């Protein structure tokens, strides 16, 4: 079994999880809000199309 260590983390994992400045944290927060809003809009769109097709 492989044990977790800081050394065997991928570069992508470092980019995603390591925030070294307030600007990086702010960008990550906006990315999170963007994903949440996109998911909400997609679900509204799917529901609207479902209602149109059902009539």
N, C-alpha and C positions, 0 to 999 in steps of 0.2 A: 504494500500500500504506500502510495506517495504521500508524504507529509507536506503540508503547506509551509512555505517560507516566502519571505519577501523576494528572494532571488528568482524563484521560478514563476513569478507573475509575468504575463505577457505585456508587451508594450501597450497594446490596446487597453488592457486592464488598468495600467498606470494612468493612461490618458483619461479614462472614464472615472476613476475613483480618487485620484490624487489632485486636490485643489490647492494650489500654492498662492493664490491671490484672491482678493475679493472679486476681481473681474471674472475669474474663472467660475467662482461660485455663482455669480449673477447670471452668467451665460447658461450654466447648468440649470438654474432655477427657471429661466425663460424657456429652455428646451423642455423641461418637465411640463410647464404650463402649456406649451405648444402641443405636446403629445396629448395631454388631457383634453384640450379644446378640440383637437382634430378628431379624437375618438368620440367625443360627444357629438360633434357635427356629423360624423359618419353614421352614428346610430340614429340621429334625427333624420338624415337623408334616407337611410334604409327603411325606417318606419314610414316616411312619407311615400316612398315608392310602393311599399307593401299596401298602404291604404289606397293608392291610386289603382293598383292592380286588382284589388279585391272588389272594386265597384265596377 
